[in-house]
Amino acid sequence: MNRNTFRAFAAVLVVTGAGGCGGRTAGITATDEEGSTLSAIEQGATLQRAYLGVTQHVAVGARPVVSTFDLVGGSQVALEVASHDGAPLRFEVWRVRVDGTASLLVPIDSRSGFALQQIAPEEDGTWVLRFPAATGDDVVTRLDCVAGMHGCARTRQPGESCPAGWSCDVGLACQLPVGVCGPLAGVGTCAVQPTTCADDVEVVCGCDGRTYPSECAARLAGKAVLRAGSCDG
């Protein structure tokens, strides 16, 4: 689902604040609100990292899914969540304190299959989206930075530049352009580190002097790419 589709759904339902539409609904507070911790929320769940500025797929199955993200105080983020087929949508928004305890801020139950939530943290901290176990009710999520003097995230997000000394978020790698072989030689871009690569692609020469079957394979090995073609060519 792209950004335009999200906007088309936005007129259907808007949830703002802890009261929200739907309020506290039976069946979506599986984790105890009092004395909960991040580890308790994550227990038995499939873990994901949520990023700003990109649309992400969440496959909700027999196990709950927990997506975490870090925000800076004074920022404002728009969270959009939608089911693929308009099926009823249920999830929770949690805030994790510095001491590790967590508060359930917004339990959302949308029969329209779409929810728009504004998040405005007063201080730096970790936030959690928790989707309870379901029977194949897959959804897509998107987090967008609406306001913030110094941005909304503590680390660089997908598609953002990562000059020397700037860290990409968890699960992201600072990928240097082809032909750049050191962080001081050029500026990279934060991108999701690949986990698998296709076979029918062009070989490349890595900055380590080794030939890789593809640029993806070199990135997977954590190496920058010097040029297209074999290192022996």
C-alpha positions as CSV (number, residue, x, y, z in Angstrom):
1,M,0.0,0.0,0.0
2,N,1.5,3.3,-1.1
3,R,1.3,6.8,0.5
4,N,-1.6,7.9,-1.7
5,T,-3.7,4.8,-0.6
6,F,-3.0,5.7,3.0
7,R,-4.2,9.3,2.4
8,A,-7.4,8.0,0.7
9,F,-8.2,6.0,3.8
10,A,-7.4,8.9,6.1
11,A,-10.9,10.3,5.8
12,V,-12.4,7.0,7.1
13,L,-11.1,7.1,10.7
14,V,-8.8,9.4,12.7
15,V,-7.7,8.4,16.2
16,T,-6.1,11.1,18.3
17,G,-5.2,10.8,22.0
18,A,-5.6,8.1,24.6
19,G,-9.4,8.2,24.6
20,G,-9.5,7.7,20.8
21,C,-12.3,6.0,18.8
22,G,-12.9,2.6,20.1
23,G,-11.3,3.2,23.5
24,R,-10.4,0.2,25.6
25,T,-11.7,-2.9,23.9
26,A,-11.9,-6.4,25.2
27,G,-9.4,-8.7,23.6
28,I,-6.6,-6.3,22.8
29,T,-5.0,-5.8,26.3
30,A,-3.3,-9.2,26.5
31,T,-0.3,-7.7,28.2
32,D,-0.9,-6.5,31.8
33,E,-0.8,-2.7,31.9
34,E,0.5,-2.4,35.5
35,G,4.2,-3.1,35.9
36,S,4.7,-4.1,32.3
37,T,8.2,-4.0,30.8
38,L,9.5,-4.1,27.3
39,S,10.6,-7.7,27.7
40,A,7.1,-8.7,29.0
41,I,5.5,-7.0,25.9
42,E,8.0,-8.8,23.6
43,Q,7.6,-12.2,25.2
44,G,6.3,-14.8,22.7
45,A,6.1,-12.2,19.9
46,T,7.7,-11.8,16.5
47,L,10.0,-8.8,16.8
48,Q,10.4,-6.1,14.2
49,R,12.0,-2.7,13.9
50,A,9.8,0.2,12.7
51,Y,11.4,3.0,10.7
52,L,10.3,6.5,9.9
53,G,9.5,7.6,6.3
54,V,8.8,4.1,4.9
55,T,5.8,1.8,4.5
56,Q,6.3,-1.5,6.2
57,H,4.5,-4.8,6.1
58,V,3.5,-6.6,9.3
59,A,2.5,-10.3,8.9
60,V,0.3,-11.0,11.9
61,G,-0.2,-14.8,12.5
62,A,-0.4,-17.2,15.4
63,R,2.0,-15.1,17.4
64,P,1.7,-11.4,18.3
65,V,4.0,-8.9,16.4
66,V,5.9,-6.2,18.3
67,S,7.5,-3.3,16.4
68,T,9.8,-0.9,18.3
69,F,11.0,2.6,17.4
70,D,12.8,5.4,19.2
71,L,11.7,9.0,19.1
72,V,13.1,12.3,20.5
73,G,11.3,14.5,22.8
74,G,9.5,17.5,21.3
75,S,8.9,15.7,18.0
76,Q,5.6,14.8,16.4
77,V,5.0,11.7,14.4
78,A,2.0,10.6,12.3
79,L,1.3,6.8,12.6
80,E,-0.8,5.2,9.9
81,V,-1.9,1.6,10.1
82,A,-4.2,-0.3,7.6
83,S,-5.2,-3.8,6.9
84,H,-4.7,-5.0,3.4
85,D,-8.3,-6.0,2.8
86,G,-10.2,-3.6,5.1
87,A,-10.5,-6.3,7.8
88,P,-11.1,-5.0,11.4
89,L,-7.8,-3.7,12.8
90,R,-6.6,-4.1,16.4
91,F,-3.3,-3.0,17.9
92,E,-1.8,-1.2,20.9
93,V,0.6,1.8,21.3
94,W,3.0,1.5,24.2
95,R,5.5,3.9,25.7
96,V,8.6,2.5,27.4
97,R,10.1,4.6,30.2
98,V,13.8,5.0,31.0
99,D,13.6,2.5,33.8
100,G,12.3,-0.2,31.4
101,T,8.6,-0.1,32.5
102,A,5.9,0.5,29.9
103,S,2.5,2.2,29.7
104,L,-0.3,1.2,27.4
105,L,-1.3,4.6,25.9
106,V,-3.7,3.7,23.1
107,P,-5.5,0.5,22.5
108,I,-7.1,0.8,19.0
109,D,-10.0,-1.2,17.6
110,S,-10.9,0.0,14.1
111,R,-13.7,-1.8,12.2
112,S,-12.9,0.2,9.1
113,G,-9.4,-1.3,8.8
114,F,-7.6,2.0,9.1
115,A,-6.2,4.2,11.9
116,L,-4.3,7.4,12.1
117,Q,-2.6,8.2,15.4
118,Q,-0.5,11.3,16.4
119,I,2.4,10.6,18.7
120,A,4.1,13.6,20.4
121,P,6.6,12.4,23.0
122,E,7.7,14.9,25.7
123,E,11.1,13.2,26.1
124,D,13.4,10.8,24.3
125,G,12.2,7.2,24.5
126,T,11.2,3.9,23.0
127,W,7.7,3.3,21.6
128,V,6.1,0.0,20.8
129,L,3.3,-1.1,18.4
130,R,1.9,-4.5,19.5
131,F,-0.4,-6.5,17.2
132,P,-2.2,-9.3,19.0
133,A,-2.1,-12.8,17.4
134,A,-4.6,-13.2,14.6
135,T,-5.5,-15.5,11.8
136,G,-3.8,-14.0,8.8
137,D,-4.8,-10.4,9.3
138,D,-1.8,-8.7,7.7
139,V,-1.4,-4.9,7.9
140,V,0.9,-2.2,6.7
141,T,2.3,0.6,8.9
142,R,3.9,4.0,8.2
143,L,5.5,6.5,10.6
144,D,6.2,10.0,9.3
145,C,8.0,12.8,11.1
146,V,5.6,15.8,11.1
147,A,7.5,18.2,13.3
148,G,10.7,18.3,15.4
149,M,13.5,20.9,15.8
150,H,16.1,18.1,15.4
151,G,14.1,15.6,13.6
152,C,12.0,12.8,15.2
153,A,14.5,9.9,15.5
154,R,17.7,9.6,17.5
155,T,19.4,7.8,14.7
156,R,19.4,8.0,10.9
157,Q,16.4,6.4,9.1
158,P,16.1,4.6,5.7
159,G,17.1,6.8,2.8
160,E,18.8,9.4,5.0
161,S,22.5,10.2,4.6
162,C,25.0,8.8,7.1
163,P,28.2,11.0,7.1
164,A,31.1,9.8,9.2
165,G,30.1,9.8,12.8
166,W,26.4,9.5,12.2
167,S,24.7,6.2,13.1
168,C,22.0,4.4,11.2
169,D,19.1,2.9,13.2
170,V,19.1,-0.7,14.4
171,G,18.9,-3.1,11.4
172,L,20.2,-0.5,8.9
173,A,23.6,-0.3,7.3
174,C,25.3,2.8,6.0
175,Q,25.8,1.9,2.3
176,L,28.4,3.8,0.5
177,P,28.0,4.6,-3.3
178,V,29.8,2.3,-5.7
179,G,33.4,3.4,-6.0
180,V,33.6,4.7,-2.5
181,C,35.6,2.5,-0.2
182,G,35.8,4.3,3.1
183,P,33.5,6.4,5.4
184,L,35.8,9.4,5.1
185,A,35.8,9.2,1.2
186,G,32.1,9.8,0.8
187,V,28.7,10.0,2.3
188,G,26.5,6.8,2.4
189,T,22.8,6.2,2.7
190,C,21.1,4.2,5.5
191,A,19.4,1.1,4.1
192,V,17.9,-2.1,5.3
193,Q,20.7,-4.8,5.3
194,P,19.7,-7.5,2.8
195,T,19.2,-11.0,4.1
196,T,19.0,-12.9,0.8
197,C,20.1,-12.1,-2.8
198,A,18.9,-13.2,-6.2
199,D,21.2,-15.4,-8.4
200,D,20.8,-13.9,-11.9
201,V,22.7,-10.6,-11.4
202,E,26.0,-9.0,-12.4
203,V,29.2,-9.7,-10.5
204,V,31.0,-6.8,-8.7
205,C,34.4,-6.2,-7.2
206,G,34.3,-5.4,-3.5
207,C,36.4,-2.8,-1.8
208,D,38.1,-5.8,0.0
209,G,39.5,-7.0,-3.4
210,R,37.1,-10.0,-3.6
211,T,34.7,-10.7,-6.4
212,Y,31.0,-11.1,-5.4
213,P,28.2,-12.5,-7.4
214,S,26.2,-9.3,-7.0
215,E,26.1,-5.9,-5.3
216,C,23.6,-7.4,-3.0
217,A,25.9,-10.2,-2.0
218,A,28.7,-7.7,-1.3
219,R,26.3,-5.6,0.9
220,L,25.2,-8.8,2.6
221,A,28.8,-9.5,3.5
222,G,29.1,-5.9,4.9
223,K,31.5,-4.8,2.1
224,A,31.4,-1.7,-0.1
225,V,31.5,-2.0,-3.8
226,L,34.5,-0.7,-5.8
227,R,33.2,-1.3,-9.3
228,A,31.0,-3.5,-11.5
229,G,32.7,-6.7,-12.9
230,S,35.3,-9.1,-11.5
231,C,38.2,-7.8,-9.5
232,D,40.4,-9.8,-11.9
233,G,39.0,-8.1,-15.0
